[in-house]
Amino acid sequence: MPIDFSNFPISPSVFLGVGVYAVIHVFGAGSFVNDREMAKMKWPAICEANLQADISARREPPPVTVVPELDCQSTFGLLFGRDGQDLCRNYGNFEIPIPGANALREQERRAREADDRRIERAASQAGSRCECATAVYQAEQIIPLAIYSGSARAIVPPQVRNIQSELTRALRSPQCASE
């Protein structure tokens, strides 16, 4: 049985107008307001700086050198006293080769370079991760954003009020995690 709108106190065109207004704010104005809020709080720049700082803080500590560097002064000077120091002064402070030391130092250098490349790659992806967080937030909070924009910013849902924590949560979500 069809609904008879003639007995309603509100005209059907009002319902249609409210529906069109809601659709416009869900699909258009909500994203516009979201972009404006991101620009106002400088989210992309802050996010990228924080991510790069976090990535740099996760740098692996340099490995402890197992093989000491031995030179004339550190061996003969300590072992033989003044005579050892005179020997080193006369012949120069030459390095005493240790078998396998160069290979270990080369391995440490490669490990440092690999860590630097990993950090550089992660830092270069910081901007796209921040954009991803913005997109995830906007997709998940489309209705609260539409309410916020549709009410001319008079009604502020908690998801919009706590935008910073929501964006941080979106940044850590599986969709935006890159490491």
Long-range contacts (C-beta under 8 A, 24 or more apart in sequence): 21-150, 22-146, 22-150, 25-146, 25-147, 25-149, 25-150, 26-142, 26-143, 26-146, 29-146, 29-149, 29-150, 30-138, 30-142, 30-145, 30-146, 30-148, 30-149, 31-138, 31-145, 32-149, 33-145, 33-148, 33-149, 33-153, 34-134, 34-137, 34-138, 34-145, 37-160, 37-163, 38-134, 41-163, 41-164, 43-130, 43-134, 43-167, 44-127, 44-130, 44-131, 44-134, 47-126, 47-129, 47-130, 47-133, 47-167, 47-171, 48-126, 48-127, 48-130, 51-123, 51-126, 51-129, 51-130, 51-171, 52-123, 52-126, 55-119, 55-122, 55-123, 55-126, 56-119, 56-123, 58-119, 59-115, 59-119, 60-115, 62-108, 62-112, 63-108, 63-111, 65-104, 65-105, 65-108, 66-104, 67-98, 67-100, 67-101, 67-104, 67-105, 69-95, 69-101, 70-95, 70-96, 70-98, 71-95, 71-96, 72-96, 122-178, 122-179, 125-178, 128-178, 129-171, 129-176, 129-177, 129-178, 130-171, 132-170, 132-171, 132-175, 132-176, 133-167, 133-168, 133-170, 133-171, 133-173, 133-176, 134-167, 134-170, 136-170, 136-173, 136-175, 136-176, 137-163, 137-166, 137-167, 137-170, 140-170, 141-166
